Amino acid sequence: MSSFSMSCLTASVLTLSAISCDRFIAIIFPLHVRITKQRTSVVISAIWMVSVAVAIPFLVIRKYNSYQVIT
């Protein structure tokens, strides 16, 4: 699995988790302000940073394995 695929997979899972948390909070606290544009931007940025961080080891291992085969 490529690092790009792993990054997209992780971002999808985290996005669905964020939507689920938002819906849960909306049900539990129906009269509170849930999310603003600024919070949305922060959450989306955090999701992509975490997904890239999760994909980095796969990229490193892939490069290491390709160098190991060549030598």
N, CA, C and O atoms as a printed pandas DataFrame, in Angstrom:
     atom_number atom_name residue_name chain_id  residue_number  x_coord  y_coord  z_coord
0              1         N          MET        A               1    0.851   -1.171    0.000
1              2        CA          MET        A               1    0.000    0.000    0.000
2              3         C          MET        A               1    0.895    1.231    0.000
3              4         O          MET        A               1    1.824    1.332    0.801
4              5         N          SER        A               2    0.615    2.155   -0.892
5              6        CA          SER        A               2    1.441    3.358   -0.981
6              7         C          SER        A               2    1.124    4.331    0.157
7              8         O          SER        A               2    0.079    4.248    0.803
8              9         N          SER        A               3    2.049    5.239    0.375
9             10        CA          SER        A               3    1.856    6.205    1.459
10            11         C          SER        A               3    0.698    7.151    1.146
11            12         O          SER        A               3    0.000    7.600    2.055
12            13         N          PHE        A               4    0.490    7.457   -0.144
13            14        CA          PHE        A               4   -0.633    8.310   -0.526
14            15         C          PHE        A               4   -1.958    7.623   -0.217
15            16         O          PHE        A               4   -2.884    8.254    0.294
16            17         N          SER        A               5   -2.050    6.340   -0.523
17            18        CA          SER        A               5   -3.277    5.586   -0.231
18            19         C          SER        A               5   -3.530    5.503    1.263
19            20         O          SER        A               5   -4.667    5.626    1.720
20            21         N          MET        A               6   -2.456    5.292    2.025
21            22        CA          MET        A               6   -2.609    5.220    3.479
22            23         C          MET        A               6   -3.051    6.563    4.044
23            24         O          MET        A               6   -3.867    6.615    4.965
24            25         N          SER        A               7   -2.520    7.639    3.499
25            26        CA          SER        A               7   -2.894    8.974    3.954
26            27         C          SER        A               7   -4.373    9.249    3.661
27            28         O          SER        A               7   -5.090    9.761    4.521
28            29         N          CYS        A               8   -4.822    8.917    2.472
29            30        CA          CYS        A               8   -6.230    9.128    2.110
30            31         C          CYS        A               8   -7.159    8.242    2.929
31            32         O          CYS        A               8   -8.236    8.679    3.336
32            33         N          LEU        A               9   -6.755    7.013    3.171
33            34        CA          LEU        A               9   -7.561    6.101    3.982
34            35         C          LEU        A               9   -7.703    6.629    5.403
35            36         O          LEU        A               9   -8.802    6.637    5.959
36            37         N          THR        A              10   -6.603    7.066    5.987
37            38        CA          THR        A              10   -6.643    7.600    7.348
38            39         C          THR        A              10   -7.477    8.875    7.413
39            40         O          THR        A              10   -8.240    9.065    8.360
40            41         N          ALA        A              11   -7.342    9.747    6.419
41            42        CA          ALA        A              11   -8.132   10.981    6.395
42            43         C          ALA        A              11   -9.623   10.668    6.294
43            44         O          ALA        A              11  -10.437   11.338    6.929
44            45         N          SER        A              12   -9.985    9.668    5.512
45            46        CA          SER        A              12  -11.400    9.294    5.390
46            47         C          SER        A              12  -11.956    8.780    6.712
47            48         O          SER        A              12  -13.055    9.154    7.122
48            49         N          VAL        A              13  -11.198    7.930    7.367
49            50        CA          VAL        A              13  -11.648    7.374    8.644
50            51         C          VAL        A              13  -11.776    8.472    9.696
51            52         O          VAL        A              13  -12.757    8.512   10.438
52            53         N          LEU        A              14  -10.791    9.358    9.760
53            54        CA          LEU        A              14  -10.842   10.438   10.746
54            55         C          LEU        A              14  -11.953   11.440   10.437
55            56         O          LEU        A              14  -12.561   11.988   11.357
56            57         N          THR        A              15  -12.223   11.684    9.167
57            58        CA          THR        A              15  -13.318   12.582    8.793
58            59         C          THR        A              15  -14.664   12.000    9.215
59            60         O          THR        A              15  -15.512   12.712    9.753
60            61         N          LEU        A              16  -14.855   10.716    8.971
61            62        CA          LEU        A              16  -16.102   10.068    9.403
62            63         C          LEU        A              16  -16.226   10.066   10.921
63            64         O          LEU        A              16  -17.327   10.201   11.456
64            65         N          SER        A              17  -15.106    9.914   11.613
65            66        CA          SER        A              17  -15.132    9.974   13.077
66            67         C          SER        A              17  -15.494   11.372   13.560
67            68         O          SER        A              17  -16.251   11.516   14.519
68            69         N          ALA        A              18  -14.966   12.398   12.912
69            70        CA          ALA        A              18  -15.288   13.781   13.289
70            71         C          ALA        A              18  -16.765   14.086   13.048
71            72         O          ALA        A              18  -17.403   14.761   13.856
72            73         N          ILE        A              19  -17.306   13.590   11.940
73            74        CA          ILE        A              19  -18.733   13.783   11.656
74            75         C          ILE        A              19  -19.582   13.063   12.703
75            76         O          ILE        A              19  -20.590   13.598   13.164
76            77         N          SER        A              20  -19.174   11.855   13.076
77            78        CA          SER        A              20  -19.915   11.112   14.096
78            79         C          SER        A              20  -19.891   11.832   15.437
79            80         O          SER        A              20  -20.909   11.906   16.125
80            81         N          CYS        A              21  -18.735   12.361   15.806
81            82        CA          CYS        A              21  -18.641   13.117   17.070
82            83         C          CYS        A              21  -19.518   14.362   17.029
83            84         O          CYS        A              21  -20.172   14.694   18.018
84            85         N          ASP        A              22  -19.536   15.050   15.897
85            86        CA          ASP        A              22  -20.373   16.243   15.758
86            87         C          ASP        A              22  -21.851   15.890   15.891
87            88         O          ASP        A              22  -22.601   16.601   16.561
88            89         N          ARG        A              23  -22.268   14.812   15.266
89            90        CA          ARG        A              23  -23.667   14.381   15.362
90            91         C          ARG        A              23  -24.019   13.961   16.783
91            92         O          ARG        A              23  -25.114   14.253   17.263
92            93         N          PHE        A              24  -23.099   13.278   17.460
93            94        CA          PHE        A              24  -23.332   12.860   18.839
94            95         C          PHE        A              24  -23.526   14.073   19.739
95            96         O          PHE        A              24  -24.455   14.113   20.545
96            97         N          ILE        A              25  -22.649   15.060   19.597
97            98        CA          ILE        A              25  -22.755   16.278   20.402
98            99         C          ILE        A              25  -24.045   17.028   20.077
99           100         O          ILE        A              25  -24.670   17.606   20.966
100          101         N          ALA        A              26  -24.443   17.020   18.800
101          102        CA          ALA        A              26  -25.689   17.687   18.411
102          103         C          ALA        A              26  -26.905   17.025   19.048
103          104         O          ALA        A              26  -27.885   17.701   19.360
104          105         N          ILE        A              27  -26.852   15.719   19.242
105          106        CA          ILE        A              27  -27.972   15.017   19.862
106          107         C          ILE        A              27  -27.975   15.223   21.373
107          108         O          ILE        A              27  -29.027   15.444   21.971
108          109         N          ILE        A              28  -26.808   15.151   21.981
109          110        CA          ILE        A              28  -26.719   15.282   23.436
110          111         C          ILE        A              28  -26.992   16.716   23.892
111          112         O          ILE        A              28  -27.691   16.924   24.884
112          113         N          PHE        A              29  -26.451   17.698   23.183
113          114        CA          PHE        A              29  -26.617   19.111   23.528
114          115         C          PHE        A              29  -27.270   19.854   22.360
115          116         O          PHE        A              29  -26.571   20.547   21.620
116          117         N          PRO        A              30  -28.576   19.733   22.174
117          118        CA          PRO        A              30  -29.214   20.272   20.970
118          119         C          PRO        A              30  -29.249   21.797   20.881
119          120         O          PRO        A              30  -29.376   22.339   19.783
120          121         N          LEU        A              31  -29.141   22.496   22.001
121          122        CA          LEU        A              31  -29.264   23.947   21.958
122          123         C          LEU        A              31  -27.920   24.686   21.968
123          124         O          LEU        A              31  -27.899   25.915   21.914
124          125         N          HIS        A              32  -26.829   23.976   22.035
125          126        CA          HIS        A              32  -25.516   24.615   22.041
126          127         C          HIS        A              32  -24.995   24.825   20.622
127          128         O          HIS        A              32  -25.332   24.083   19.699
128          129         N          VAL        A              33  -24.167   25.855   20.473
129          130        CA          VAL        A              33  -23.498   26.074   19.192
130          131         C          VAL        A              33  -22.474   24.966   19.024
131          132         O          VAL        A              33  -21.627   24.755   19.892
132          133         N          ARG        A              34  -22.556   24.264   17.910
133          134        CA          ARG        A              34  -21.711   23.092   17.742
134          135         C          ARG        A              34  -20.342   23.429   17.167
135          136         O          ARG        A              34  -19.318   23.174   17.800
136          137         N          ILE        A              35  -20.326   23.988   15.997
137          138        CA          ILE        A              35  -19.048   24.160   15.310
138          139         C          ILE        A              35  -19.090   25.429   14.465
139          140         O          ILE        A              35  -20.129   25.791   13.912
140          141         N          THR        A              36  -17.954   26.087   14.377
141          142        CA          THR        A              36  -17.844   27.308   13.591
142          143         C          THR        A              36  -16.924   27.048   12.408
143          144         O          THR        A              36  -16.328   25.976   12.301
144          145         N          LYS        A              37  -16.809   28.025   11.526
145          146        CA          LYS        A              37  -15.916   27.869   10.374
146          147         C          LYS        A              37  -14.464   27.722   10.808
147          148         O          LYS        A              37  -13.699   26.973   10.199
148          149         N          GLN        A              38  -14.089   28.438   11.860
149          150        CA          GLN        A              38  -12.709   28.351   12.337
150          151         C          GLN        A              38  -12.425   26.953   12.907
151          152         O          GLN        A              38  -11.379   26.368   12.626
152          153         N          ARG        A              39  -13.347   26.429   13.697
153          154        CA          ARG        A              39  -13.161   25.078   14.238
154          155         C          ARG        A              39  -13.126   24.039   13.130
155          156         O          ARG        A              39  -12.357   23.080   13.190
156          157         N          THR        A              40  -13.957   24.231   12.126
157          158        CA          THR        A              40  -13.958   23.306   10.998
158          159         C          THR        A              40  -12.604   23.285   10.315
159          160         O          THR        A              40  -12.080   22.218    9.995
160          161         N          SER        A              41  -12.038   24.457   10.093
161          162        CA          SER        A              41  -10.719   24.536    9.462
162          163         C          SER        A              41   -9.648   23.870   10.317
163          164         O          SER        A              41   -8.770   23.183    9.794
164          165         N          VAL        A              42   -9.717   24.069   11.609
165          166        CA          VAL        A              42   -8.737   23.460   12.515
166          167         C          VAL        A              42   -8.876   21.938   12.506
167          168         O          VAL        A              42   -7.876   21.221   12.459
168          169         N          VAL        A              43  -10.101   21.451   12.551
169          170        CA          VAL        A              43  -10.328   20.000   12.559
170          171         C          VAL        A              43   -9.865   19.368   11.249
171          172         O          VAL        A              43   -9.220   18.319   11.268
172          173         N          ILE        A              44  -10.178   19.980   10.129
173          174        CA          ILE        A              44   -9.759   19.438    8.837
174          175         C          ILE        A              44   -8.238   19.446    8.718
175          176         O          ILE        A              44   -7.645   18.479    8.240
176          177         N          SER        A              45   -7.614   20.525    9.146
177          178        CA          SER        A              45   -6.149   20.592    9.108
178          179         C          SER        A              45   -5.523   19.527   10.006
179          180         O          SER        A              45   -4.550   18.880    9.622
180          181         N          ALA        A              46   -6.077   19.351   11.188
181          182        CA          ALA        A              46   -5.552   18.332   12.105
182          183         C          ALA        A              46   -5.728   16.928   11.534
183          184         O          ALA        A              46   -4.844   16.083   11.672
184          185         N          ILE        A              47   -6.855   16.683   10.900
185          186        CA          ILE        A              47   -7.097   15.374   10.290
186          187         C          ILE        A              47   -6.039   15.078    9.237
187          188         O          ILE        A              47   -5.488   13.977    9.213
188          189         N          TRP        A              48   -5.746   16.031    8.373
189          190        CA          TRP        A              48   -4.765   15.794    7.316
190          191         C          TRP        A              48   -3.341   15.703    7.856
191          192         O          TRP        A              48   -2.526   14.945    7.330
192          193         N          MET        A              49   -3.035   16.470    8.903
193          194        CA          MET        A              49   -1.696   16.357    9.495
194          195         C          MET        A              49   -1.495   14.987   10.146
195          196         O          MET        A              49   -0.431   14.383   10.011
196          197         N          VAL        A              50   -2.512   14.503   10.846
197          198        CA          VAL        A              50   -2.415   13.176   11.458
198          199         C          VAL        A              50   -2.327   12.095   10.390
199          200         O          VAL        A              50   -1.561   11.143   10.538
200          201         N          SER        A              51   -3.091   12.229    9.329
201          202        CA          SER        A              51   -3.062   11.205    8.278
202          203         C          SER        A              51   -1.723   11.176    7.551
203          204         O          SER        A              51   -1.248   10.104    7.176
204          205         N          VAL        A              52   -1.108   12.337    7.349
205          206        CA          VAL        A              52    0.230   12.367    6.740
206          207         C          VAL        A              52    1.252   11.772    7.713
207          208         O          VAL        A              52    2.155   11.046    7.296
208          209         N          ALA        A              53    1.115   12.077    9.000
209          210        CA          ALA        A              53    2.035   11.527    9.997
210          211         C          ALA        A              53    1.931   10.004   10.075
211          212         O          ALA        A              53    2.935    9.321   10.279
212          213         N          VAL        A              54    0.729    9.479    9.913
213          214        CA          VAL        A              54    0.548    8.029    9.916
214          215         C          VAL        A              54    1.166    7.402    8.669
215          216         O          VAL        A              54    1.663    6.278    8.734
216          217         N          ALA        A              55    1.145    8.098    7.548
217          218        CA          ALA        A              55    1.651    7.553    6.285
218          219         C          ALA        A              55    3.165    7.641    6.163
219          220         O          ALA        A              55    3.744    6.928    5.343
220          221         N          ILE        A              56    3.825    8.481    6.941
221          222        CA          ILE        A              56    5.275    8.649    6.818
222          223         C          ILE        A              56    6.043    7.345    7.057
223          224         O          ILE        A              56    6.952    7.049    6.282
224          225         N          PRO        A              57    5.730    6.553    8.083
225          226        CA          PRO        A              57    6.477    5.294    8.246
226          227         C          PRO        A              57    6.371    4.361    7.043
227          228         O          PRO        A              57    7.338    3.669    6.722
228          229         N          PHE        A              58    5.236    4.325    6.379
229          230        CA          PHE        A              58    5.095    3.486    5.193
230          231         C          PHE        A              58    5.997    3.970    4.062
231          232         O          PHE        A              58    6.546    3.161    3.314
232          233         N          LEU        A              59    6.148    5.274    3.938
233          234        CA          LEU        A              59    7.037    5.838    2.933
234          235         C          LEU        A              59    8.486    5.497    3.251
235          236         O          LEU        A              59    9.248    5.143    2.352
236          237         N          VAL        A              60    8.870    5.598    4.505
237          238        CA          VAL        A              60   10.248    5.299    4.918
238          239         C          VAL        A              60   10.555    3.824    4.712
239          240         O          VAL        A              60   11.620    3.484    4.196
240          241         N          ILE        A              61    9.649    2.950    5.101
241          242        CA          ILE        A              61    9.866    1.506    4.938
242          243         C          ILE        A              61    9.949    1.149    3.455
243          244         O          ILE        A              61   10.754    0.306    3.061
244          245         N          ARG        A              62    9.131    1.779    2.648
245          246        CA          ARG        A              62    9.152    1.500    1.208
246          247         C          ARG        A              62   10.493    1.885    0.606
247          248         O          ARG        A              62   11.048    1.133   -0.195
248          249         N          LYS        A              63   11.021    3.044    0.978
249          250        CA          LYS        A              63   12.329    3.462    0.464
250          251         C          LYS        A              63   13.426    2.542    0.981
251          252         O          LYS        A              63   14.340    2.196    0.232
252          253         N          TYR        A              64   13.354    2.142    2.243
253          254        CA          TYR        A              64   14.363    1.258    2.812
254          255         C          TYR        A              64   14.370   -0.091    2.098
255          256         O          TYR        A              64   15.433   -0.624    1.783
256          257         N          ASN        A              65   13.199   -0.634    1.848
257          258        CA          ASN        A              65   13.109   -1.917    1.149
258          259         C          ASN        A              65   13.631   -1.832   -0.272
259          260         O          ASN        A              65   14.262   -2.776   -0.747
260          261         N          SER        A              66   13.387   -0.736   -0.960
261          262        CA          SER        A              66   13.886   -0.600   -2.330
262          263         C          SER        A              66   15.394   -0.465   -2.346
263          264         O          SER        A              66   16.043   -0.996   -3.247
264          265         N          TYR        A              67   15.982    0.238   -1.367
265          266        CA          TYR        A              67   17.437    0.321   -1.289
266          267         C          TYR        A              67   18.050   -1.026   -0.903
267          268         O          TYR        A              67   19.141   -1.358   -1.366
268          269         N          GLN        A              68   17.390   -1.776   -0.094
269          270        CA          GLN        A              68   17.890   -3.061    0.355
270          271         C          GLN        A              68   17.925   -4.057   -0.811
271          272         O          GLN        A              68   18.848   -4.868   -0.892
272          273         N          VAL        A              69   16.969   -4.013   -1.684
273          274        CA          VAL        A              69   16.914   -4.924   -2.836
274          275         C          VAL        A              69   17.995   -4.571   -3.839
275          276         O          VAL        A              69   18.577   -5.467   -4.450
276          277         N          ILE        A              70   18.277   -3.297   -4.023
277          278        CA          ILE        A              70   19.265   -2.862   -5.006
278          279         C          ILE        A              70   20.670   -3.287   -4.597
279          280         O          ILE        A              70   21.454   -3.710   -5.446
280          281         N          THR        A              71   20.999   -3.184   -3.328
281          282        CA          THR        A              71   22.378   -3.492   -2.909
282          283         C          THR        A              71   22.635   -4.930   -2.708
283          284         O          THR        A              71   23.751   -5.315   -2.357
